[in-house]
Amino acid sequence: MIEAITEIYENDISVDIEKSQLHKYAIDYISSCTEIKTINIYTFLYAYHLAHDLYDAEKPEFCKLAGVA
């Protein structure tokens, strides 16, 4: 049964990602933005195929990197 569920939702299962990798992704994303007001965490998560439940974890990181902490 578990295998069948896993197979059905295979594309929806989030892969654990290291915080250092998220930091690198955030730096890469922010450096591609031309203005601070164009930075959008949901757009970032979508661009890197990350789950939206990472929003709360990434918000402080973005504020720190963008200098608006």
DSSP file (Angstrom, degrees, kcal/mol; ACC not computed):
  #  RESIDUE AA STRUCTURE BP1 BP2  ACC     N-H-->O    O-->H-N    N-H-->O    O-->H-N    TCO  KAPPA ALPHA  PHI   PSI    X-CA   Y-CA   Z-CA
    1    1 A M     >        0   0    0      0, 0.0     4,-2.2     0, 0.0     5,-0.2   0.000 360.0 360.0 360.0 -46.2    0.0    0.0    0.0
    2    2 A I  H  >  +     0   0    0      1,-0.2     4,-2.8     2,-0.2     5,-0.2   0.901 360.0  52.7 -60.0 -41.5    2.8    2.5    0.9
    3    3 A E  H  > S+     0   0    0      1,-0.2     4,-2.4     2,-0.2    -1,-0.2   0.892 108.3  50.4 -62.6 -39.1    4.5    1.8   -2.4
    4    4 A A  H  > S+     0   0    0      2,-0.2     4,-2.1     1,-0.2    -1,-0.2   0.914 112.5  46.1 -65.6 -42.8    1.4    2.5   -4.3
    5    5 A I  H  X S+     0   0    0     -4,-2.2     4,-2.5     2,-0.2    -2,-0.2   0.922 112.9  50.2 -65.2 -44.1    0.9    5.8   -2.5
    6    6 A T  H  < S+     0   0    0     -4,-2.8    -2,-0.2     1,-0.2    -1,-0.2   0.897 110.6  50.2 -60.7 -41.0    4.5    6.7   -3.0
    7    7 A E  H >< S+     0   0    0     -4,-2.4     3,-0.8    -5,-0.2     4,-0.2   0.898 111.4  47.9 -65.4 -41.0    4.3    5.9   -6.6
    8    8 A I  H 3< S+     0   0    0     -4,-2.1     3,-0.3     1,-0.2    -2,-0.2   0.920 122.2  33.9 -65.4 -44.2    1.1    8.1   -7.1
    9    9 A Y  T >X S+     0   0    0     -4,-2.5     3,-1.3     1,-0.2     4,-1.0   0.118  80.4 122.9-100.4  21.3    2.6   11.1   -5.2
   10   10 A E  G X4 S+     0   0    0     -3,-0.8     3,-0.6     1,-0.3    -1,-0.2   0.856  76.5  46.9 -51.7 -42.7    6.2   10.6   -6.4
   11   11 A N  G 34 S+     0   0    0     -3,-0.3    -1,-0.3    -4,-0.2    -2,-0.1   0.690 110.3  54.2 -75.9 -18.1    6.4   14.1   -7.9
   12   12 A D  G <4 S+     0   0    0     -3,-1.3     2,-0.4     2,-0.1    -1,-0.2   0.562  79.4 107.3 -92.7  -9.5    4.9   15.7   -4.8
   13   13 A I    <<  -     0   0    0     -4,-1.0     2,-0.2    -3,-0.6    -7,-0.0  -0.565  69.6-130.9 -75.0 124.7    7.3   14.3   -2.2
   14   14 A S        -     0   0    0     -2,-0.4     2,-0.5     1,-0.0    -2,-0.1  -0.535  13.4-136.6 -76.8 138.7    9.6   17.0   -1.0
   15   15 A V        -     0   0    0     -2,-0.2    36,-0.2     1,-0.0     2,-0.1  -0.812  25.5-111.3 -94.0 132.8   13.3   16.2   -1.0
   16   16 A D        -     0   0    0     -2,-0.5     2,-0.4     1,-0.0    -1,-0.0  -0.405  38.2-164.7 -62.3 137.0   15.2   17.3    2.1
   17   17 A I        -     0   0    0     -2,-0.1     2,-0.1     4,-0.0    -1,-0.0  -0.976  19.5-113.2-129.2 139.9   17.6   20.1    1.2
   18   18 A E     >  -     0   0    0     -2,-0.4     4,-2.0     1,-0.1     3,-0.4  -0.394  20.5-125.6 -72.6 147.4   20.5   21.4    3.2
   19   19 A K  H  > S+     0   0    0      1,-0.2     4,-2.2     2,-0.2     5,-0.1   0.856 111.3  57.2 -60.3 -35.9   20.3   24.9    4.6
   20   20 A S  H  > S+     0   0    0      1,-0.2     4,-1.9     2,-0.2    -1,-0.2   0.860 106.0  50.0 -65.0 -34.2   23.6   25.7    2.9
   21   21 A Q  H  > S+     0   0    0     -3,-0.4     4,-2.5     2,-0.2    -1,-0.2   0.901 109.2  51.0 -70.0 -40.6   22.1   24.8   -0.5
   22   22 A L  H  X S+     0   0    0     -4,-2.0     4,-2.7     1,-0.2    -2,-0.2   0.893 108.4  53.5 -61.1 -38.9   19.1   27.0    0.2
   23   23 A H  H  X S+     0   0    0     -4,-2.2     4,-2.4     2,-0.2    -2,-0.2   0.917 109.1  48.0 -61.4 -44.2   21.5   29.8    1.1
   24   24 A K  H  X S+     0   0    0     -4,-1.9     4,-2.3     2,-0.2    -2,-0.2   0.908 112.0  49.4 -64.1 -42.2   23.3   29.3   -2.3
   25   25 A Y  H  X S+     0   0    0     -4,-2.5     4,-2.8     2,-0.2    -2,-0.2   0.919 110.5  50.9 -61.5 -43.3   20.0   29.3   -4.1
   26   26 A A  H  X S+     0   0    0     -4,-2.7     4,-2.9     2,-0.2     5,-0.2   0.914 110.5  48.2 -62.5 -43.8   18.9   32.5   -2.3
   27   27 A I  H  X S+     0   0    0     -4,-2.4     4,-2.4     1,-0.2    -1,-0.2   0.924 112.9  48.9 -61.8 -44.3   22.1   34.3   -3.2
   28   28 A D  H  X S+     0   0    0     -4,-2.3     4,-0.8     2,-0.2    -2,-0.2   0.921 114.0  45.7 -61.3 -44.9   21.8   33.2   -6.8
   29   29 A Y  H >X S+     0   0    0     -4,-2.8     3,-0.8     1,-0.2     4,-0.6   0.939 113.5  47.9 -65.4 -47.8   18.1   34.3   -7.0
   30   30 A I  H >< S+     0   0    0     -4,-2.9     3,-1.1     1,-0.3    -1,-0.2   0.884 107.9  55.7 -62.7 -38.8   18.7   37.7   -5.3
   31   31 A S  H 3< S+     0   0    0     -4,-2.4    -1,-0.3     1,-0.3    -2,-0.2   0.736 104.3  55.0 -67.3 -20.3   21.7   38.4   -7.6
   32   32 A S  H << S+     0   0    0     -4,-0.8     2,-0.3    -3,-0.8    -1,-0.3   0.614  89.9  92.3 -86.3 -12.1   19.5   37.9  -10.6
   33   33 A C    <<  -     0   0    0     -3,-1.1     3,-0.1    -4,-0.6     6,-0.1  -0.638  62.9-155.6 -84.0 138.3   16.9   40.5   -9.4
   34   34 A T  S    S+     0   0    0     -2,-0.3     2,-0.3     1,-0.2    -1,-0.1   0.747  78.6  25.2 -85.4 -24.6   17.4   44.1  -10.6
   35   35 A E  S >  S-     0   0    0      1,-0.1     3,-1.5    -5,-0.0     4,-0.3  -0.985  74.7-124.3-138.9 148.8   15.6   45.7   -7.7
   36   36 A I  G >  S+     0   0    0     -2,-0.3     3,-1.8     1,-0.3    -1,-0.1   0.876 110.5  60.7 -59.3 -37.6   14.9   44.7   -4.1
   37   37 A K  G 3  S+     0   0    0      1,-0.3    -1,-0.3    -3,-0.1    -3,-0.0   0.630  95.4  62.7 -70.0  -9.7   11.2   45.2   -4.6
   38   38 A T  G <  S+     0   0    0     -3,-1.5     2,-0.4     2,-0.0    -1,-0.3   0.546  78.0 108.3 -87.1  -6.9   11.2   42.5   -7.4
   39   39 A I    <   +     0   0    0     -3,-1.8     2,-0.4    -4,-0.3    -9,-0.0  -0.563  44.2 174.7 -73.5 127.6   12.3   39.9   -4.9
   40   40 A N     >  -     0   0    0     -2,-0.4     4,-2.3     1,-0.1     5,-0.1  -0.978  25.9-153.5-137.6 120.6    9.5   37.5   -4.1
   41   41 A I  H  > S+     0   0    0     -2,-0.4     4,-2.8     1,-0.2     5,-0.2   0.879  97.8  52.4 -65.4 -38.0   10.0   34.4   -2.0
   42   42 A Y  H  > S+     0   0    0      2,-0.2     4,-2.4     1,-0.2    -1,-0.2   0.894 109.4  49.9 -64.9 -37.4    7.2   32.4   -3.6
   43   43 A T  H  > S+     0   0    0      2,-0.2     4,-2.7     1,-0.2    -2,-0.2   0.903 110.8  51.0 -64.6 -40.6    8.7   33.1   -7.0
   44   44 A F  H  X S+     0   0    0     -4,-2.3     4,-1.9     2,-0.2    -2,-0.2   0.944 110.5  47.7 -58.8 -50.2   12.1   32.0   -5.6
   45   45 A L  H  <>S+     0   0    0     -4,-2.8     5,-3.3     1,-0.2    -2,-0.2   0.899 114.1  47.5 -60.7 -41.1   10.6   28.7   -4.3
   46   46 A Y  H ><5S+     0   0    0     -4,-2.4     3,-1.3     3,-0.2    -1,-0.2   0.914 109.0  53.8 -65.4 -43.2    8.8   28.1   -7.6
   47   47 A A  H 3<5S+     0   0    0     -4,-2.7    -1,-0.2     1,-0.3    -2,-0.2   0.843 115.5  39.2 -62.3 -34.4   12.0   28.8   -9.7
   48   48 A Y  T 3<5S-     0   0    0     -4,-1.9    -1,-0.3    -5,-0.2    -2,-0.2   0.244 112.8-116.3-101.8  13.0   14.0   26.3   -7.7
   49   49 A H  T < 5 +     0   0    0     -3,-1.3     2,-0.3     1,-0.2    -3,-0.2   0.902  62.8 152.1  55.6  46.6   11.1   23.7   -7.5
   50   50 A L      < -     0   0    0     -5,-3.3    -1,-0.2    -6,-0.2     2,-0.1  -0.761  50.3 -97.6-107.3 154.1   11.0   24.0   -3.7
   51   51 A A    >   -     0   0    0     -2,-0.3     3,-1.6   -36,-0.2     4,-0.1  -0.387  24.7-127.9 -69.9 145.0    7.9   23.4   -1.5
   52   52 A H  G >  S+     0   0    0      1,-0.3     3,-1.8     2,-0.2     4,-0.2   0.683 102.1  77.2 -67.7 -17.1    6.0   26.4   -0.4
   53   53 A D  G 3  S+     0   0    0      1,-0.3     3,-0.3     2,-0.1     4,-0.3   0.560  81.6  69.6 -71.3  -4.0    6.3   25.3    3.2
   54   54 A L  G <> S+     0   0    0     -3,-1.6     4,-2.1     1,-0.2    -1,-0.3   0.473  72.0  95.5 -85.0  -3.2    9.8   26.6    3.2
   55   55 A Y  H <> S+     0   0    0     -3,-1.8     4,-2.1     1,-0.2     3,-0.2   0.926  83.0  47.1 -54.9 -51.4    8.5   30.2    3.0
   56   56 A D  H  4 S+     0   0    0     -3,-0.3    -1,-0.2     1,-0.2    -2,-0.1   0.821 113.6  49.1 -63.9 -30.8    8.8   30.8    6.8
   57   57 A A  H  > S+     0   0    0     -4,-0.3     4,-0.5    -3,-0.2    -1,-0.2   0.832 115.6  42.9 -75.8 -32.2   12.3   29.3    6.9
   58   58 A E  H  X S+     0   0    0     -4,-2.1     4,-2.6    -3,-0.2     5,-0.2   0.737  94.2  78.3 -87.4 -24.1   13.5   31.4    3.9
   59   59 A K  H  X S+     0   0    0     -4,-2.1     4,-2.3     1,-0.2     5,-0.2   0.917  96.5  44.9 -56.3 -49.3   11.9   34.8    4.8
   60   60 A P  H  > S+     0   0    0      0, 0.0     4,-2.3     0, 0.0    -1,-0.2   0.884 112.9  53.0 -62.4 -35.5   14.6   35.7    7.5
   61   61 A E  H  X S+     0   0    0     -4,-0.5     4,-2.6     2,-0.2    -2,-0.2   0.922 110.0  47.1 -64.0 -44.7   17.4   34.6    5.2
   62   62 A F  H  X S+     0   0    0     -4,-2.6     4,-2.6     2,-0.2     6,-0.2   0.910 111.3  51.1 -63.8 -42.8   16.1   36.8    2.3
   63   63 A C  H  X>S+     0   0    0     -4,-2.3     5,-2.5    -5,-0.2     6,-0.7   0.915 112.7  46.5 -61.3 -42.5   15.7   39.8    4.7
   64   64 A K  H ><5S+     0   0    0     -4,-2.3     3,-0.7     4,-0.2    -2,-0.2   0.936 115.3  44.9 -65.0 -47.4   19.3   39.3    5.9
   65   65 A L  H 3<5S+     0   0    0     -4,-2.6    -2,-0.2     1,-0.2    -1,-0.2   0.840 115.0  47.7 -67.8 -33.3   20.7   38.9    2.4
   66   66 A A  H 3<5S-     0   0    0     -4,-2.6    -1,-0.2    -5,-0.2    -2,-0.2   0.539 112.5-119.4 -86.0  -6.4   18.7   41.8    1.0
   67   67 A G  T <<5S+     0   0    0     -4,-0.7    -3,-0.2    -3,-0.7    -4,-0.1   0.775  84.9 110.0  76.7  26.6   19.7   44.1    3.9
   68   68 A V      <       0   0    0     -5,-2.5    -4,-0.2    -6,-0.2    -5,-0.1   0.066 360.0 360.0-118.1  23.9   16.2   44.7    5.2
   69   69 A A              0   0    0     -6,-0.7    -5,-0.1    -5,-0.2    -1,-0.1   0.473 360.0 360.0 -71.5 360.0   16.5   42.7    8.4
